[in-house]
Structure formats: C-alpha cells, structure tokens
Amino acid sequence: MNLGTPALLEPRLVDDLKGSFFVPDYQRGYRWGTHEVERLLDDIQEAGGDNYYLQPVVVKPMDDGRWELVDGQQRLTTLYLVMRALKAYMPHAEVHYDLSYETRPGSAEYLDDPREDLSHENIDYFHMFEAFTAIESWFAKQAKPNLAAIRLSEALSSSVFVIWYEAPQEPEFDSRALFTRLNVGRIPLTDAELVKASLLSRIEREHETAAQWDTIERQLWSPEVWAFAAGSSYDQAATRIELLLDTVADLESGTHIKNRPRFHTFEILRPMILSDPQVVWDKIVDLHSLILGWYEDLSSFHKVGYLVASEVATFFDLVQLAEGRAKSGFDSALDERIRRSLSLAWTGVAALTYGSRKTRQVLLLMNVETVRSNAFSSERYSFSQHVQRLWSLEHIHAQRSEGLNTVEQWTSWLKEHLEALEVLDLSSEQRADLEARIEGALPSINSDSFDALHLELVELFSDSTDPDEAEGPTSADHDEIDSIANLALLSRDDNSVLNNSVFEVKRRHMIELDQRGSYIPVCTRNVFLKYYDTSAAAQQIHFWGRRDREAYLTALRAKLQPYLLEDTPENDSIAADVDEEDVA
C-alpha cells in the first residue's frame, strides 16, 4: 500500500461513526463467529474505561456520498449488531451509521431485525444471526445485564476507538489493490504505516521525506545492522523503522514498553505530529544516524551489539546512555555498563561452571572481544548469525556418560570413538584388540558393557603426557569437567550432534560442521584448533588437557580484563551466581 499519498487518518470513537457504508463485492461476506464476538465484548469490558483501539477501518469516499468500506466489514457489522442489541436494555440507544452489501441487497434491513426464521436464506444472514445471538447471550451471562449494557454504551461513546483511515478518492488509489494488501495473510495496518500516513499528510517536504523514509527502511533491513541494534532477526516484521518510531515514543513518554499494545506508538506520536511533524521526523532521522554511527565504529558496534545480544540493554537504554555524551564518554559508559552487568572479579569468572547463570554471558563477551580487539582486522562479530540461533554450553572434553541412556546412543557413541582410534598411540595388537571388543559388544550392548568401554576409551583419549590426566577421570575431576575452562559456546542444533564425546571426536565433528558452513563462534573454533596453548605440548592436537585449560583461562582473562572488578577481598567474595537450572 502506498501511504505516501496524503490521507485522513485518526482515532475515531465508535459512537462518532456516521453515514452509510457500502461493502463491495470483492469482499467475502460477514463471517465472525461466537468466539470473535465474545472476545470483542470481553476486551472492551476488561479495558474498564481505558482507551481501547480496534483494528483500522479503511474507507474511500464514493461519488454518491457513501463510504466504500475497504477494510473493517467484520468489525463495523459486529458493532452495529452490538448497538442494536443495546436497545433491549436502553430503548433510546441509537446507531448512527448503516451498512449495505453489494452481494446481499437486503442485508441492511436484516441487520435491523436479525430474525431466526430468515437466517437460513443465505450464509451472511446465518452468521449475522449467530453473532446477534452470541451478543444477547453475553449480556444474559453478566451478573447485572442492565449495568453491563450501560457501561458498554458509555465505553462506545467515550473510550472505544477505531483507527479511521480515509483513502484518497483518486482513481490510482485502487480499492481492490488496497483491500488485497490489507487482507493477504490478514496483515493489518501497522504503527509505522499509520505514522507515515499521518506524517506525510502534514509535513512540508512530503516527497523528500517519503524518499528518506524508504532509504532508512532499506538500510535497517541489512541483517548485521538490524541484529546488532535490535538483538533479533525479526524476519516477521512488516517494517523495521518501527524500532525508531517506538524509541521516539518511549523517549517522549519516558518509559520503554516491551509488550507494546497495538497502535500505542501511533497514539503517542500522533499529537506530536499534529503539533510539529518536522520535529518528529528530525528525531527519527537522528536515531537512524545514531545507529549508523555506532555500526561504522567497530568498537561501538561490538559493545552495543554485545549488550543487546546478551539482553543487558535495549536500544532505548543505549540511546538514553548516549544522550549528552561525546564519543569518548559514550565508549566509557558502555564499558561501565558491561562491567556492571558482569559484576565479577577474575576469581568469580574462574569459578563459573556449567550451571552458572553468567557463564554464557561471559563466553559471548570473550567471543565478541576477540573479534573487536583485533586491531589489524576489519572483521565484525556476526550478531546476525548469533540472533538466529539458540546457544548452549558445550563441554570441550566430556568424561562422563550422563545423557547416554539408550542402545541407540551407546551404539552411536562407540562407533564414533571407534573411528577415532587411529589417532591414539597404540600398538597394532592393542588397537586390534580394542576394535574387536567394541565391535563384539555392539550387537548386544547394554549399560554395563557400555560403561566399561566408555571408561576405558575416555582414559585413552585423555592427555597421556599430562600427569594430572594420565589416570583418567576420577571423582575429583567433576569440577574441572564443568568449569568454564572446559566450556565453549555452540548452537544447540550443532551441540546435539556432539553428545558426550571426547575432545578428538568433537574436533572431527567441528571440522565437519565448519565445512558444511555452520556458524561456529571464533573462540569455539580456536579451542578445537588448539589455538590457545602455544607450548610444545600443544602438538598433542588430539587431546584437551590441563595446559589447554590454563591457556584458555589466560586468554579469557586477557579479553575480559577491561570489564572485571578489582581482585580485592570484598570482590573476591562475590559468588559466581550459580543456578541449579540446566542451561543446555
């Protein structure tokens, strides 16, 4: 729909709807049922006198003085029947408009007297009668029907609005095309479309503003621009400029609304547009420039993106944070916001585990900072890829068999580790013996035979050059296994492939995932490339041992250092904030 053409657009009380509405033949007939009718009445009642906005009513003037009802037939027909039903309780109640249907010439008369004996003459009459019966039943179920009728009548005259959109009468503003646009997939008018129509009908440089609007919308559709600012892929959104419109409205009201009621933004901005449309547009343009400025500056891009992706701050919060600050001041404020969100000294970070609430947040920050701090690269952390996935914690080297409970899981685990035996430093006799025992156990594998083979294989795939690893897993290894030094971020879809495998099997899977184009965070990739341990022992490419964990922690501390609290006795006492929830 081209809302660049000026049009009358305003909230209008139901009681102020006047005139004759004509429903053309390109629309289907009236089809609301009991559920829709009762929901409308319940919603108005539950609003309790607060302003309540119905979906838009889209009309176009006709040459004979009537309104062509392009969209809103179901609502206006139901409201007509509601006001008709009010007469049973309030004889002087009036309906100020009438409806006629091109496909049902007698429908206007039937609406005034929806009789059961005529309800089977056609499908429209049937649904109209069913709706009228549902309205009568709704009143009858109220504790005090007369009082309910009075309150409903008062609401229709004082607090229940339709969004009235009056399309221009010009021939090029085709009614059928407009109807199709509104009703394919039942896409209603959005806040953005309502604001645009209102703004362009009043601003001086209408065509220039319309072109700017389209440019802003197009730039916000860039996946990386949108993801770092909004923290979502938001593929279902009709428009993306709504992020800016919502923010202008929230700044005006002083409060960020998360679950935004329909047309809330339009209602906040409408009086502002009536007062000075150019001021409103300038605010929108300024917010767009702010997003692009943050995006172009790699430091701001990564810090803003991290805060949004980790749900520490919203775009609205960051706009407020930037207000009145120069770039250097804003950068420092971002650092402080990240620091406060972590609220950890290094001792607290090192104590994080698989069950800690902040572990994923810390690992995300490590990944973002690894990319951001590379002074010789223009690479960006891909928040677009990040927001499209659910993330979990992956044990880099698993030594326990939790989660392996079925024959299918035992079989798959043993076959994967059987293929990886080639990397172990075993004699041909040892390898042949182990392969024979695994293959012999597979046809009739059970819990006991699996546990024995699992324990043996985990010990073999532990770093034999490390004295702390040579004895295989013991009860004392539990904390090491679940510590942040043995954890990495991986999408849940990819994580499900890896199960509780040892490092070498996971490394092979990771290479396969990378070859298939899966998005693997930079630090997770570095872990399985043995990037962090640069000592000679790092040549043990197939194992993840104590030295690897220590090197990983060293890298983690280096990347997080600017955001950590000082290691004072007071800060060291801050708990690692461990939850019992299963974060995987």
MOTAWO-V56920 format. One record per backbone hydrogen bond with DSSP energy under -1.0 kcal/mol. NH is the residue of the N-H (numbers start at 1). CO is the residue of the C=O. If there is no record, write none. Layout:
((NH & CO) (NH & CO))
This chain:
((3 & 1) (8 & 166) (10 & 164) (12 & 162) (14 & 160) (15 & 156) (16 & 13) (17 & 14) (19 & 96) (21 & 98) (22 & 67) (23 & 100) (27 & 24) (37 & 33) (38 & 34) (39 & 35) (40 & 36) (41 & 37) (42 & 38) (43 & 39) (44 & 40) (45 & 41) (46 & 42) (47 & 43) (48 & 45) (50 & 47) (52 & 159) (54 & 161) (57 & 163) (58 & 71) (59 & 165) (60 & 68) (62 & 66) (65 & 62) (67 & 20) (68 & 60) (69 & 22) (70 & 58) (70 & 68) (71 & 58) (76 & 72) (77 & 73) (78 & 74) (79 & 75) (80 & 76) (81 & 77) (82 & 78) (83 & 79) (84 & 80) (85 & 81) (86 & 82) (88 & 85) (89 & 86) (90 & 86) (93 & 90) (98 & 19) (100 & 21) (102 & 23) (107 & 104) (110 & 106) (111 & 107) (115 & 113) (119 & 116) (121 & 118) (126 & 122) (127 & 123) (128 & 124) (129 & 125) (130 & 126) (131 & 127) (132 & 128) (133 & 129) (134 & 130) (135 & 131) (136 & 132) (137 & 133) (138 & 134) (139 & 135) (140 & 136) (141 & 137) (142 & 139) (148 & 144) (149 & 145) (150 & 146) (151 & 147) (152 & 148) (153 & 149) (154 & 150) (155 & 151) (156 & 152) (157 & 153) (159 & 155) (160 & 155) (161 & 52) (162 & 12) (164 & 10) (165 & 57) (166 & 8) (167 & 59) (173 & 170) (174 & 172) (178 & 174) (179 & 175) (180 & 176) (181 & 177) (182 & 178) (183 & 179) (184 & 180) (186 & 183) (194 & 190) (195 & 191) (196 & 192) (197 & 193) (198 & 194) (199 & 195) (200 & 196) (201 & 197) (202 & 199) (203 & 199) (206 & 204) (209 & 205) (210 & 206) (211 & 207) (212 & 208) (213 & 209) (214 & 210) (215 & 211) (216 & 212) (217 & 213) (218 & 214) (219 & 215) (220 & 216) (222 & 219) (226 & 222) (227 & 223) (228 & 224) (229 & 225) (230 & 226) (231 & 227) (237 & 234) (243 & 240) (245 & 241) (246 & 242) (247 & 243) (248 & 244) (249 & 245) (250 & 246) (251 & 247) (252 & 248) (253 & 249) (254 & 250) (260 & 258) (264 & 261) (267 & 263) (268 & 264) (269 & 265) (270 & 266) (273 & 269) (274 & 270) (275 & 271) (276 & 272) (280 & 276) (281 & 277) (282 & 278) (283 & 279) (284 & 280) (285 & 281) (286 & 282) (287 & 283) (288 & 284) (289 & 285) (290 & 286) (291 & 287) (292 & 288) (293 & 289) (294 & 290) (295 & 291) (296 & 292) (297 & 293) (301 & 297) (302 & 298) (303 & 299) (304 & 300) (305 & 301) (306 & 302) (307 & 303) (308 & 304) (309 & 305) (310 & 306) (311 & 308) (312 & 307) (313 & 307) (318 & 314) (319 & 315) (320 & 316) (321 & 317) (322 & 318) (323 & 319) (325 & 322) (330 & 326) (331 & 327) (332 & 328) (333 & 329) (334 & 330) (335 & 331) (336 & 332) (337 & 333) (338 & 334) (339 & 335) (340 & 336) (341 & 337) (342 & 338) (343 & 339) (349 & 345) (350 & 346) (352 & 349) (354 & 482) (356 & 353) (357 & 577) (359 & 356) (362 & 358) (363 & 359) (364 & 360) (365 & 361) (366 & 362) (367 & 363) (368 & 364) (369 & 365) (370 & 366) (371 & 367) (372 & 368) (373 & 369) (374 & 371) (375 & 373) (377 & 374) (383 & 381) (386 & 382) (387 & 383) (389 & 386) (392 & 490) (394 & 488) (396 & 486) (398 & 501) (404 & 401) (410 & 406) (411 & 407) (412 & 408) (413 & 409) (414 & 410) (415 & 411) (416 & 412) (417 & 413) (418 & 414) (419 & 415) (421 & 418) (423 & 420) (424 & 421) (426 & 424) (431 & 427) (432 & 428) (433 & 429) (434 & 430) (435 & 431) (436 & 432) (437 & 433) (438 & 434) (439 & 435) (440 & 436) (441 & 437) (442 & 438) (445 & 442) (450 & 446) (451 & 447) (452 & 448) (453 & 449) (454 & 450) (455 & 451) (456 & 452) (457 & 453) (458 & 454) (459 & 455) (460 & 456) (461 & 457) (462 & 459) (466 & 463) (469 & 466) (470 & 466) (472 & 469) (477 & 474) (478 & 475) (481 & 477) (482 & 478) (484 & 352) (486 & 483) (487 & 484) (488 & 394) (490 & 392) (492 & 390) (495 & 491) (496 & 492) (499 & 495) (506 & 502) (507 & 503) (508 & 504) (509 & 505) (510 & 506) (511 & 507) (512 & 508) (513 & 509) (514 & 510) (515 & 511) (516 & 512) (517 & 514) (518 & 513) (525 & 521) (526 & 522) (527 & 523) (528 & 524) (530 & 527) (531 & 526) (538 & 535) (539 & 536) (540 & 537) (541 & 539) (543 & 540) (549 & 545) (550 & 546) (551 & 547) (552 & 548) (553 & 549) (554 & 550) (555 & 551) (556 & 552) (557 & 553) (558 & 554) (559 & 555) (560 & 556) (561 & 557) (563 & 560) (564 & 561) (565 & 344) (568 & 566) (572 & 568) (574 & 571) (579 & 355))
